[in-house]
Amino acid sequence: MADKVDNNLWTKQREIDFFTKALEIATPEKLFYTTKDGDYYAYWPKNYKGPKTTLQSRNAFIGAYTEKWSQEILSKIAKELNAYAVRNVVCEELELTKASPTDIAICRTNSVFQRPEDIMAIFEVKMSVVWNWEFLKGSADNSLKCLGDYKTHKGTPGLLRSDSMLKAIGKSINVRIASLKSARIPIIILGNTPVAKSYYKKVDNLKDCGIIQGFWSLNPVPLDNDGENIKSTEGKGFFRFDSFPEFKEHLLKLLKEERIFFAGMTTKKELGRFIEMSNKEETYEKKAEKFLSLMRDLKLLK
């Protein structure tokens, strides 16, 4: 399966590139767990029995790297829409503040400060180092040796982390409820691992409800030796892309389709009345616009 990997997406080589560049500005101790014998590991191997420490310093480095890499990938697609992939977008109306901007957004203007109507899609990046690596300090080229995929180490990378999932969900809900103007903006979570089985139904429900349009993995082969590698959940709330063209086609389709998020709770009688009033319109589009208008007016009255 390795020969099918699209190098435009996330691969082992991408992680080598990350460590190589990070080591130009950071010490190995900032990027790797260090054993008492002076060995350097990206994660503690599952068979490691020695004393362990917690490494937090790598988070800022891998966060900056994956956001920049994701921006580059998204820029290639945004250009086809005469748009831009912008990092750290601020939009006060959507509660995207300087302290809590979106990771990346595809926008009609190339500015950090955006109006809701110029934001075409919002992306949160939840990626990390997936494989385990040993840094061979002192070797001829300070090389990196891959020790195995995420099932061989004690770390929980990317979308497999419950805290990463909850942060992404919480931020997405915050945007959705901030303003009615967020209703037409897709929200996508980009990762480089599958999601945990305990989240399969949750991500499908989030997609079905329209809160988040997808948890997407850009890592075609996160497991070695053809290990179990889910392509998508049943409702496609999680989806793994195996090539850049597949990702591009999927994203362009989402951006070109005019969608709208709607949610509310009212009595069956009121809901039936809205449906009856909307059905008097001539086209499906006008029926939808009338129904959403009535729902919006109901929210404003409350």
ZIBELCOR-V141976 format. One record per pair of residues at least 6 apart in sequence whose C-alpha atoms are under 7 Angstrom apart, sorted by the first residue. I is the first residue (numbers start at 1). J is the second residue. D is the distance in whole Angstrom. If there is no record, write none. Layout:
BEGIN
((I | J | D) (I | J | D))
END
This chain:
BEGIN
((1 | 226 | 7) (5 | 220 | 6) (6 | 242 | 7) (6 | 243 | 5) (6 | 244 | 7) (8 | 244 | 6) (9 | 218 | 6) (9 | 219 | 6) (9 | 243 | 7) (9 | 244 | 7) (10 | 192 | 7) (10 | 218 | 6) (10 | 219 | 5) (11 | 219 | 6) (15 | 129 | 7) (18 | 65 | 7) (22 | 61 | 7) (30 | 57 | 5) (30 | 58 | 6) (31 | 57 | 7) (31 | 58 | 5) (32 | 40 | 5) (32 | 41 | 5) (32 | 42 | 5) (33 | 40 | 6) (33 | 41 | 5) (33 | 42 | 6) (33 | 43 | 6) (33 | 55 | 7) (34 | 40 | 5) (34 | 41 | 7) (40 | 134 | 6) (40 | 135 | 5) (41 | 132 | 7) (41 | 133 | 6) (41 | 134 | 5) (41 | 135 | 6) (42 | 132 | 5) (42 | 133 | 5) (42 | 134 | 6) (43 | 132 | 6) (43 | 153 | 6) (43 | 154 | 6) (43 | 155 | 6) (44 | 153 | 6) (44 | 154 | 6) (45 | 152 | 6) (45 | 153 | 4) (45 | 154 | 6) (46 | 152 | 6) (46 | 153 | 5) (46 | 154 | 5) (62 | 128 | 6) (66 | 127 | 6) (67 | 103 | 7) (67 | 125 | 6) (71 | 85 | 6) (71 | 104 | 7) (74 | 85 | 6) (75 | 84 | 6) (75 | 85 | 5) (77 | 248 | 6) (78 | 84 | 5) (78 | 85 | 6) (78 | 106 | 7) (83 | 106 | 7) (83 | 107 | 6) (83 | 108 | 5) (83 | 109 | 7) (84 | 106 | 5) (84 | 107 | 5) (84 | 108 | 6) (84 | 109 | 7) (84 | 110 | 6) (85 | 104 | 6) (85 | 105 | 6) (85 | 106 | 4) (85 | 107 | 6) (86 | 104 | 5) (86 | 105 | 5) (86 | 106 | 6) (86 | 110 | 7) (86 | 112 | 7) (87 | 103 | 6) (87 | 104 | 4) (87 | 105 | 7) (88 | 101 | 5) (88 | 102 | 5) (88 | 103 | 5) (88 | 104 | 6) (88 | 112 | 6) (89 | 101 | 5) (89 | 102 | 5) (89 | 104 | 7) (89 | 105 | 7) (89 | 112 | 5) (89 | 113 | 6) (89 | 114 | 7) (90 | 96 | 5) (90 | 97 | 5) (90 | 98 | 6) (90 | 101 | 5) (90 | 112 | 6) (90 | 113 | 5) (90 | 114 | 6) (91 | 97 | 6) (91 | 113 | 6) (91 | 114 | 5) (91 | 115 | 6) (91 | 116 | 7) (93 | 178 | 7) (93 | 179 | 7) (94 | 175 | 5) (94 | 178 | 5) (94 | 179 | 6) (94 | 182 | 7) (95 | 175 | 6) (95 | 178 | 6) (96 | 102 | 6) (102 | 122 | 7) (102 | 123 | 7) (102 | 124 | 7) (103 | 123 | 6) (103 | 124 | 5) (103 | 125 | 6) (104 | 122 | 6) (104 | 123 | 5) (104 | 124 | 7) (105 | 119 | 7) (105 | 121 | 6) (105 | 122 | 4) (105 | 123 | 6) (106 | 119 | 6) (106 | 120 | 5) (106 | 121 | 5) (106 | 122 | 7) (107 | 118 | 6) (107 | 119 | 5) (107 | 120 | 5) (108 | 118 | 5) (108 | 119 | 7) (109 | 118 | 7) (116 | 181 | 6) (116 | 182 | 7) (119 | 185 | 7) (120 | 185 | 6) (120 | 255 | 7) (121 | 185 | 5) (121 | 186 | 5) (121 | 187 | 6) (122 | 186 | 6) (122 | 187 | 5) (122 | 188 | 6) (123 | 187 | 6) (123 | 188 | 5) (123 | 189 | 6) (123 | 190 | 7) (124 | 168 | 7) (124 | 188 | 6) (124 | 189 | 5) (124 | 190 | 6) (125 | 189 | 6) (125 | 190 | 5) (125 | 191 | 6) (126 | 158 | 6) (126 | 159 | 6) (126 | 164 | 7) (126 | 189 | 7) (126 | 190 | 6) (126 | 191 | 5) (127 | 158 | 5) (127 | 191 | 5) (127 | 192 | 5) (128 | 157 | 6) (128 | 158 | 5) (129 | 157 | 7) (130 | 149 | 7) (130 | 150 | 6) (130 | 157 | 6) (131 | 148 | 6) (131 | 149 | 4) (131 | 150 | 5) (132 | 146 | 6) (132 | 147 | 5) (132 | 148 | 6) (132 | 149 | 6) (132 | 150 | 7) (132 | 153 | 7) (133 | 144 | 6) (133 | 145 | 6) (133 | 146 | 5) (133 | 147 | 6) (134 | 144 | 6) (134 | 145 | 5) (134 | 146 | 6) (134 | 147 | 7) (135 | 142 | 7) (135 | 143 | 6) (135 | 144 | 5) (135 | 145 | 7) (136 | 142 | 5) (136 | 143 | 5) (136 | 144 | 6) (149 | 222 | 7) (149 | 223 | 5) (149 | 224 | 6) (158 | 191 | 6) (158 | 192 | 6) (158 | 193 | 6) (159 | 165 | 6) (159 | 191 | 6) (159 | 193 | 6) (159 | 194 | 6) (159 | 195 | 5) (160 | 193 | 7) (160 | 194 | 6) (160 | 195 | 5) (160 | 196 | 5) (172 | 187 | 7) (172 | 211 | 7) (172 | 212 | 7) (173 | 211 | 7) (175 | 182 | 7) (176 | 182 | 6) (176 | 183 | 7) (176 | 211 | 7) (183 | 260 | 5) (183 | 261 | 5) (183 | 262 | 7) (184 | 259 | 6) (184 | 260 | 5) (184 | 261 | 6) (186 | 213 | 6) (187 | 212 | 5) (187 | 213 | 6) (188 | 212 | 6) (188 | 213 | 6) (188 | 214 | 5) (188 | 215 | 6) (189 | 214 | 6) (189 | 215 | 5) (189 | 216 | 6) (190 | 215 | 6) (190 | 216 | 5) (190 | 217 | 6) (191 | 216 | 6) (191 | 217 | 5) (191 | 218 | 6) (192 | 217 | 5) (192 | 218 | 5) (192 | 219 | 5) (193 | 217 | 6) (193 | 219 | 6) (193 | 222 | 6) (194 | 217 | 7) (194 | 230 | 7) (200 | 233 | 6) (203 | 237 | 5) (203 | 238 | 6) (204 | 235 | 5) (204 | 236 | 6) (204 | 237 | 4) (206 | 212 | 6) (207 | 213 | 5) (207 | 214 | 6) (207 | 237 | 5) (210 | 261 | 6) (214 | 237 | 5) (214 | 238 | 6) (215 | 237 | 6) (215 | 238 | 5) (215 | 239 | 6) (216 | 238 | 6) (216 | 239 | 5) (216 | 240 | 6) (217 | 239 | 6) (217 | 240 | 5) (217 | 241 | 6) (218 | 240 | 6) (218 | 241 | 5) (219 | 241 | 7) (220 | 240 | 7) (220 | 241 | 6) (220 | 242 | 5) (223 | 229 | 7) (231 | 239 | 6) (231 | 240 | 5) (232 | 238 | 5) (232 | 239 | 4) (232 | 240 | 6) (233 | 239 | 7) (241 | 247 | 6) (274 | 291 | 6) (274 | 294 | 7) (275 | 291 | 7) (278 | 287 | 5) (278 | 290 | 5) (278 | 291 | 5) (279 | 287 | 6) (281 | 287 | 5))
END
